[in-house]
Structure formats: structure tokens, C-alpha cells
Amino acid sequence: MPMTLAEKIIARASGRSAVSPGEIVTARVDLAMIHDSGGPRRVEPILKRLGVGLFDRSKVVLISDHFVPGDDEAGREILDLTRRWAAEKQVAFYDGVGICHVVLPERGHLKPGMFVVGGDSHSPTGGAFGAYMFGVGATEMAGVLATGEIWIRVPETILIEWRGRLGDGIAAKDIMLALCGRLGMDGGRYQAVQYTGEAIESLGMQERMTLSNMAAELGGQTGLIAPDATTAAYIREAGGEPGDISDWQGDADAAIAEHHVLDAAALQPQVAAPHSPANAADVDAYPDTPVDVAYIGACTGAKYVDLERAARILRGRKVASGVQLLVAPASRRDQERAAADGIMAVFEEAGAKVLTNACGICAGYGNARLGEDITCISSTARNFKGRMGAASSRVYLASPFTVAASAVAGRIADPRPMLAEGGPA
Ligand SMILES: CC(C)[C@H](C(=O)O)[C@@H](O)C(=O)O
């Protein structure tokens, strides 16, 4: 029976030769990822009450990223509890070296065909590696950690095809905001979104990760991209073993629930107005919108590729007076690589403030939270009311190119003229 990539992975994980959409099966997980916020402090009381331990400590990865660096007493206690649990349970633990969705693949934990759960809503990021990865709440996660199993209703696949190539100054974030605007935050119907087409194939892994991650903003359960040579090369470099990528391709004649075709070459820089990623429009819909804060951060907005893009705009330029540019590189490795390439120096010279490698204000953590009435343009994934700070703050979402250009202009700005101009001599 022809199967989609999602169906092939779920069939393998549930020990079946084939599955079809709508069936409910029990699958064995290959890996469970948890973080300091929804992890030990939430799951341990449940495991204790049940009197059970971990199903397999070698299949659990713990990453502290939400309360890092521990700006207050409560946060520091949560980080301590997380560290104690990691030591006691002897699981792989990454402590304060970056955001879980970036660190997990960076350290070689993902490969095509895996069935993975994460204790965070942006866990679909793993789909960029051809893994079926999705987010679950802490109670569900406790069940997974105890048994190594989870039930799943086999999803339909919604294919999103981007034909042609993206123009200069256009990024994966623009693709996702455009999709949120077009399909809405429930367009993914908790099914398997799969991205395909020339524009997707031409993207590097970090850009693909942004697409898969933000399948959550589309309401999809996961956001798959079929593995190719780019995927295999990334995994090898991360110290993993990609396996045979030809095993993890959907069949050409598999049934697809929806097929959306979009033109990458026509895509303009996107900006999503407060308070939803679905409020996306072309950048020129915001002709006179001053900003107080520009934030380059989070798993979808501050990976190496994002830093590199922001630096293309900022090189030789200064942040506008009265604007604060905050940069929180998504992982320590990405920050180190950016420093080696002179990118961190560009931020410093432009007048940016560099923050810790953590989730930070994207999810409302830490001291840099937005104050009353602040207008922020942010390279993060969500702009729900009050998420990044005060309920009266307003957050516009955009690509790192557009956030950087807006920091320089002091108002929402199209990055393309600055790219075309190059930096001042
Ligand atoms: C705190 C955490 C559980 C939450 C999530 O699951 O998404 C956070 O990471 C977010 O981005 O909103």
C-alpha cells in the first residue's frame, strides 16, 4: 500500500506493515526530549506517585533552556532541580548551551525515520530531519517516560509545495508567516504538514528547522521534510549516522489530504501584526510603524543562519537612536561560530545587546521581558498578547533580515533596499 512519509514512520514505530489515516495505534518512541520548564519538575511527581522509573534512560534527552540563566530565585531552584534529576536518572543532559529544538539535532540526536516526542509545543522541529516529532504535555510525557509508548491517531498529510526560488532578503520565517496568514493557525488541523518543492530543497537545515518548528503555528502535529543529501550531511557533521535516507521518502502515489502550491519567487518580506502569526501581510502594509525593541532570538529566529542574515543588514550600520536591539543566539555553538566569523562583532558595533543562549523573552522568561506599551519587532515564532512581557506590549513578527532592518530604520522596514545598497563604506 502506498504510504506518506508520516505513515511509514508511524507504521514502523507501531510494528505494523502499513497504517492509514484515522487509525489509532500505539507507537514506541525512539527518543523523548524534555526541558527544564515542562520536564523534571512536572514529570517526576507523577512518576513518583506511580512508583515507576524511566523506560530507557538512553532514550531520554534533557535540555535546560527556559529558565536559563536563572534570573530569579524561582528559576534558579528549577534549574537546580533539573540538574539533580539529570544526575540521578543518568540521562543525556545539556545545561544552558542553547534552546532544546536547536541543541537536539546539533548534538546528533535526530535522524530520518525516528518517532520522537518532545515536551514542548515546537517539537515539530524534528520533522526537518525526516523524523516524526511532535509536542506533548507533561502528563502525557510522564506516561511516555514510564512506558516508552504513546497512542497516536494516524494523521492525514497536508502537502505544502513552494515552487521556484526565494528572492534575496526572504527567509524561512517569511514562508511560515505567509502560510499562517493564508491557512490560519488551525490550517494544519493537527495533521502531518509536509513541505516540499524547489524552494524547500534549496534551504539549509537551519532554515528547514524554522519551517518544521512553525508547523505548530499552523496547528499541524508535525512538519515533515523528506530527508535528502543536505539532511544527511548535517547529521554526519553533528556526529550522527543518517542511515539510508531512501527508506524515508513518501510514496509518489500515497493519498494526500490537501496540496497547496505557492510561488516562492513572488514572496515578499512578511510581517505579522499583534497578536497572532496569522496577521501576516507584506512588509509594505506597515508604512509608518515605529519600534522600541528589536529582538533577534529563539529557535526560529537566532540560529547561526539567522544571525548571519541579521549581520548582513547590520554590518557598517547602527541601531537607530531610541531603539534597543537584543540578540539572544539560539545555541552556544551557533554563537561561537558567529563569533569566529565576525558576526558577533557586527552586532556589538551596531549597538546590540547580546543575551544568553536560551528561550528568553520569546516565551516571556528572564529580565529582558517587554515593558508596558512597548512595540517590538521580533524574529520569534509567536506574538500572542502578553507572551513576551506586559499585556500592553505589541509584538510584530518578521524575519531576521526585517528585524535588523527595522532596528536600523527605527520603524518597520523592508530589508531589501539595505541589502541592495550594501553597508556604508
Ligand atoms: C514553556 C513551554 C512549555 C512552551 C511550549 O510548549 O511551547 C514554550 O516553549 C513556548 O514556546 O511557548
Ligand as a Chemical Component Dictionary entry (heavy atoms), coordinates in Angstrom:
data_LIG
# 
_chem_comp.id                   LIG 
_chem_comp.type                 NON-POLYMER 
_chem_comp.pdbx_formal_charge   0 
_chem_comp.three_letter_code    LIG 
# 
loop_
_chem_comp_atom.comp_id 
_chem_comp_atom.atom_id 
_chem_comp_atom.alt_atom_id 
_chem_comp_atom.type_symbol 
_chem_comp_atom.charge 
_chem_comp_atom.model_Cartn_x 
_chem_comp_atom.model_Cartn_y 
_chem_comp_atom.model_Cartn_z 
_chem_comp_atom.pdbx_ordinal 
LIG C1 C1 C 0 7.062 26.656 28.219 1  
LIG C2 C2 C 0 6.807 25.696 27.098 2  
LIG C3 C3 C 0 6.049 24.532 27.593 3  
LIG C4 C4 C 0 6.221 26.395 25.884 4  
LIG C5 C5 C 0 5.805 25.463 24.750 5  
LIG O1 O1 O 0 5.499 24.305 24.890 6  
LIG O2 O2 O 0 5.741 25.935 23.638 7  
LIG C6 C6 C 0 7.236 27.371 25.350 8  
LIG O3 O3 O 0 8.386 26.737 24.905 9  
LIG C7 C7 C 0 6.640 28.218 24.265 10 
LIG O4 O4 O 0 7.306 28.421 23.257 11 
LIG O5 O5 O 0 5.512 28.663 24.412 12 
# 
loop_
_chem_comp_bond.comp_id 
_chem_comp_bond.atom_id_1 
_chem_comp_bond.atom_id_2 
_chem_comp_bond.value_order 
_chem_comp_bond.pdbx_ordinal 
LIG C1 C2 SING 1  
LIG C2 C3 SING 2  
LIG C2 C4 SING 3  
LIG C4 C5 SING 4  
LIG C4 C6 SING 5  
LIG C5 O1 DOUB 6  
LIG C5 O2 SING 7  
LIG C6 O3 SING 8  
LIG C6 C7 SING 9  
LIG C7 O4 DOUB 10 
LIG C7 O5 SING 11 
# 
